[in-house]
Amino acid sequence: MNELITTLGHNSGLVGYLLIDMAVAILLLGGIRYTMGFIGNVDTKDELSQKDNFAYGISLAGGVAAMGIALSGAITGELAGSYTIELVGMLTYGLAGLIMIKAGRFIHDKFALPECNKHEQILQRNISVGIVDAASVIATAIVVRAALIWVEGLDISTFIALASAWIVSQIMLVIITRVFEWQYSRNNGVSFQTTLEGGQTALAIRYSGYLISTAMSVTAASYFISYDVQNLWVGITQWAVMSLILMTALTLLTTVAKFIVLWGINRREEVEDQQNIGIATIELTTSFSIALLLMALMT
């Protein structure tokens, strides 16, 4: 705290930059609700306070959290040179993050879970689908944040790099979904997406852990790559390769960790047959913890 006060004392203009950043961030956070309502043709006030639609509330909460995560990558703490440049930069990065988050939700709907109409299920109060929807946008935002920190400047190369990193993340999330779905169908003889539509909350929590931890492994991969506008495609390719390697490592380490943490417990039976939310939550936090450790090791 004393260090912050000293810094502000030596650079009074810093207060203006901080105010600009926070004002734009709060504006964009507030806009999430209305953006979701507009895109989904939904009266958000009616869903949240009149119908008390918990599933929609969870989905919206995921959107707000995702926007906050993405914006934390836009706020670097560095002085842009002028208030105008800071405002334009923050707005541009923030809007780019918002677009990528919304696009990520679309990709997840159409390619990761094409058989499940998430929008309709959420309006029908399916909490399981609401949890998955929130996790999917948070996962996308984690990678968007990493990409915003990775890039430099504000030109066409910047947005090519952002879009490329976003594409890598979406491919990874679709891959992990296909693997998860294959395992579930092999064990139970029924589609994961069909079970999700049936309201299996424990399964939704477990799957959410896979999504978020996968996004964190993609983020960890970015720590190996330096941003070089002259060799942009080389950097993106390296990021994709490292993402696959770290995602594989994450899967193996998480499997071992879950086996040890839940020693003597039949995880498949507890989560998939008995819908044990407690066990599913432990699995989610274990996946998160391993991913966090990977990120720490890579920095």
Protein Blocks (a to p, Z undefined) as FASTA:
>chain_A
ZZmmmmmmmmmmlmmmmmmmmmmmmmmmmmmmmmmmmmnopafklmmmmnopaklmmmmm
mmmmmmmmmmmmmmnopafhiaklmmmmmmmmmmmmmmmmmmmmmmmmmmmmmmbcfklm
mmnopaklmmmmmmmmmmmmmmmmmmmmmpgcjdfklmmmmmmmmmmmmmmmmmmmmmmm
mmmmmmnopafklmmmnopaklmmmmmmmmmmmmmmmmmmmmmpccdfklmmmmmmmmmm
mmmmmmmmmmmmmmmmmmmmmgoiafklmmmmnopaklmmmmmmmmmmmmmmmmmmmZZ
